[in-house]
Amino acid sequence: MALFSPSPARPVALGRELALALIGAALITLGAKIQIPFWPVPMTLHSLAVFFLAAALGPRLGFAAMAAYLAAGAMGLPVFSGSPERGIGLAYMVGPTGGYLAGYLLGAGLGGRLAEGRGAFGRFLAMLAGLTVVYATGLAWLAHFVPTSSLLAAGFLPFILGDLVKLALASGLVGALARFKGRGQ
């Protein structure tokens, strides 16, 4: 008798998880490319996609989707907001928004973990914790490019209102998806 006999279901589950992560990366890319007129700056749906996926798929697959998105960007695919016009690949990733990209990876894992089993308001707070990580890493990295006196005006104030709206929307969408899945069983 073998000590380890792989289950035939494991490769199927692994393939399903890989597919979900890749579909998630595609949704993040789509969110990064969609621009909505907003004040004071146009907004993309990038953070909506990241935190929706983290809460809907869970921390591991949410993290994997964001990692796949970053890997695609590092390979030079124009997945990021403003790419290819503002650059592609690693050159884009080490630019002013690089800290935010790293923060999304960490924030997706944290937000997804904290959102597990929570209601709408709890999910919103979990996503807010993840977004806090995004802003903390993003602003720390942006400080290499922008004077400290201008840091909040450049990397926080123009975006926070839109991000809060997107988190509320993401929390509601996760709840709606859970209700929809519950009816199908």
C-alpha positions as CSV (number, residue, x, y, z in Angstrom):
1,M,0.0,0.0,0.0
2,A,1.4,3.4,-1.0
3,L,1.9,6.0,1.7
4,F,0.4,8.6,-0.6
5,S,-2.2,7.9,-3.2
6,P,-3.3,11.0,-4.9
7,S,-7.0,11.4,-5.2
8,P,-8.3,11.7,-8.8
9,A,-10.4,14.7,-7.7
10,R,-7.3,16.7,-6.6
11,P,-6.1,17.5,-10.2
12,V,-9.6,18.6,-11.1
13,A,-9.8,20.8,-8.0
14,L,-6.4,22.3,-8.7
15,G,-7.4,22.9,-12.3
16,R,-10.6,24.6,-11.1
17,E,-8.6,26.8,-8.7
18,L,-6.1,27.7,-11.4
19,A,-9.0,28.6,-13.8
20,L,-10.6,30.8,-11.1
21,A,-7.4,32.6,-10.4
22,L,-6.8,33.3,-14.1
23,I,-10.4,34.4,-14.6
24,G,-9.9,36.6,-11.5
25,A,-6.8,38.1,-13.0
26,A,-8.7,38.9,-16.2
27,L,-11.5,40.6,-14.1
28,I,-8.9,42.7,-12.3
29,T,-7.4,43.6,-15.7
30,L,-10.9,44.6,-17.0
31,G,-11.4,46.6,-13.8
32,A,-8.1,48.4,-14.3
33,K,-9.0,49.3,-17.9
34,I,-12.5,50.7,-17.2
35,Q,-12.5,54.4,-16.4
36,I,-15.5,56.1,-14.9
37,P,-15.8,59.9,-14.8
38,F,-15.5,60.8,-11.1
39,W,-14.4,63.7,-9.0
40,P,-11.6,64.7,-8.4
41,V,-10.0,62.1,-10.7
42,P,-11.5,59.5,-13.0
43,M,-11.8,56.2,-11.3
44,T,-11.2,52.6,-12.4
45,L,-12.9,49.5,-11.1
46,H,-9.6,47.9,-10.1
47,S,-10.1,47.9,-6.3
48,L,-13.7,46.8,-6.8
49,A,-12.5,43.7,-8.7
50,V,-9.7,42.9,-6.2
51,F,-11.8,43.1,-3.1
52,F,-14.9,41.5,-4.6
53,L,-12.7,38.5,-5.7
54,A,-11.0,38.3,-2.3
55,A,-14.3,38.2,-0.5
56,A,-16.1,36.0,-3.0
57,L,-13.3,33.5,-3.6
58,G,-11.6,33.6,-0.3
59,P,-8.2,34.8,0.8
60,R,-6.2,32.1,-1.0
61,L,-7.8,32.4,-4.4
62,G,-8.2,36.2,-4.1
63,F,-4.5,36.4,-3.4
64,A,-3.8,34.0,-6.3
65,A,-5.9,36.1,-8.7
66,M,-3.9,39.2,-7.8
67,A,-0.6,37.4,-8.0
68,A,-1.6,36.1,-11.5
69,Y,-2.5,39.7,-12.5
70,L,0.9,41.0,-11.2
71,A,2.7,38.1,-13.0
72,A,1.0,39.0,-16.3
73,G,2.0,42.6,-15.8
74,A,5.6,41.8,-14.9
75,M,5.8,39.7,-18.1
76,G,4.9,42.9,-20.1
77,L,1.2,42.3,-20.8
78,P,-0.6,45.7,-20.7
79,V,-2.9,44.8,-17.8
80,F,-2.3,47.8,-15.6
81,S,-4.3,51.0,-15.6
82,G,-2.8,53.4,-18.1
83,S,-0.7,50.8,-19.8
84,P,0.8,50.6,-22.3
85,E,0.7,54.4,-22.6
86,R,2.4,54.9,-19.2
87,G,4.7,51.9,-19.5
88,I,4.6,48.1,-19.1
89,G,6.3,45.3,-17.3
90,L,8.6,45.7,-14.4
91,A,9.3,49.3,-15.3
92,Y,5.7,50.2,-14.6
93,M,5.7,48.1,-11.5
94,V,8.6,50.0,-9.9
95,G,7.1,53.3,-10.8
96,P,5.0,55.5,-8.5
97,T,2.1,53.1,-8.4
98,G,4.2,50.0,-7.5
99,G,3.5,50.2,-3.8
100,Y,-0.2,50.2,-4.5
101,L,0.2,47.1,-6.6
102,A,2.1,45.3,-3.9
103,G,-0.5,46.5,-1.4
104,Y,-3.3,45.0,-3.4
105,L,-1.6,41.6,-3.2
106,L,-1.4,41.8,0.6
107,G,-4.7,43.6,1.0
108,A,-6.5,40.9,-1.0
109,G,-5.3,38.2,1.3
110,L,-6.1,40.2,4.4
111,G,-9.5,41.4,3.2
112,G,-10.5,38.0,2.0
113,R,-9.5,36.4,5.3
114,L,-11.3,38.9,7.4
115,A,-14.4,38.8,5.2
116,E,-15.0,35.1,5.7
117,G,-18.4,34.4,7.2
118,R,-19.3,38.1,7.7
119,G,-22.4,40.0,6.7
120,A,-22.4,43.1,4.5
121,F,-21.1,45.5,7.0
122,G,-18.5,43.1,8.3
123,R,-17.3,42.4,4.7
124,F,-17.1,46.1,4.1
125,L,-14.9,46.5,7.3
126,A,-12.8,43.6,6.2
127,M,-12.3,45.1,2.8
128,L,-11.5,48.5,4.5
129,A,-8.7,46.7,6.4
130,G,-7.3,45.4,3.2
131,L,-7.6,48.8,1.6
132,T,-5.7,50.3,4.5
133,V,-2.8,48.0,3.6
134,V,-3.0,49.1,0.0
135,Y,-2.8,52.8,1.0
136,A,-0.1,52.2,3.6
137,T,2.2,50.4,1.1
138,G,1.3,52.6,-1.7
139,L,2.0,55.8,0.1
140,A,5.2,54.5,1.6
141,W,6.4,53.7,-2.0
142,L,5.0,56.9,-3.5
143,A,7.1,58.9,-1.0
144,H,10.1,58.0,-3.1
145,F,8.6,60.0,-6.0
146,V,6.6,62.8,-4.4
147,P,7.5,65.3,-1.6
148,T,6.1,64.4,1.8
149,S,4.1,67.6,1.9
150,S,2.2,66.5,-1.3
151,L,1.9,62.8,-0.5
152,L,-1.7,62.7,0.7
153,A,-2.9,65.1,-2.0
154,A,-1.2,62.9,-4.7
155,G,-1.9,59.4,-3.5
156,F,-4.8,59.3,-1.1
157,L,-7.3,62.2,-1.1
158,P,-8.3,62.0,-4.8
159,F,-9.0,58.3,-4.5
160,I,-10.4,57.5,-1.1
161,L,-14.0,58.5,-1.8
162,G,-14.2,56.4,-4.9
163,D,-12.6,53.4,-3.2
164,L,-15.1,53.6,-0.3
165,V,-18.0,53.5,-2.8
166,K,-16.3,50.5,-4.6
167,L,-15.9,48.6,-1.3
168,A,-19.6,49.1,-0.4
169,L,-20.5,47.9,-3.9
170,A,-18.1,44.9,-3.7
171,S,-19.6,43.9,-0.3
172,G,-23.1,44.1,-1.7
173,L,-22.2,42.1,-4.8
174,V,-20.7,39.3,-2.7
175,G,-23.9,39.2,-0.6
176,A,-26.0,39.0,-3.8
177,L,-23.8,36.3,-5.2
178,A,-24.1,34.3,-2.0
179,R,-27.9,34.6,-2.1
180,F,-28.0,33.6,-5.8
181,K,-25.8,30.5,-5.1
182,G,-28.1,29.6,-2.1
183,R,-31.1,29.6,-4.4
184,G,-29.5,27.3,-6.9
185,Q,-28.9,24.5,-4.4
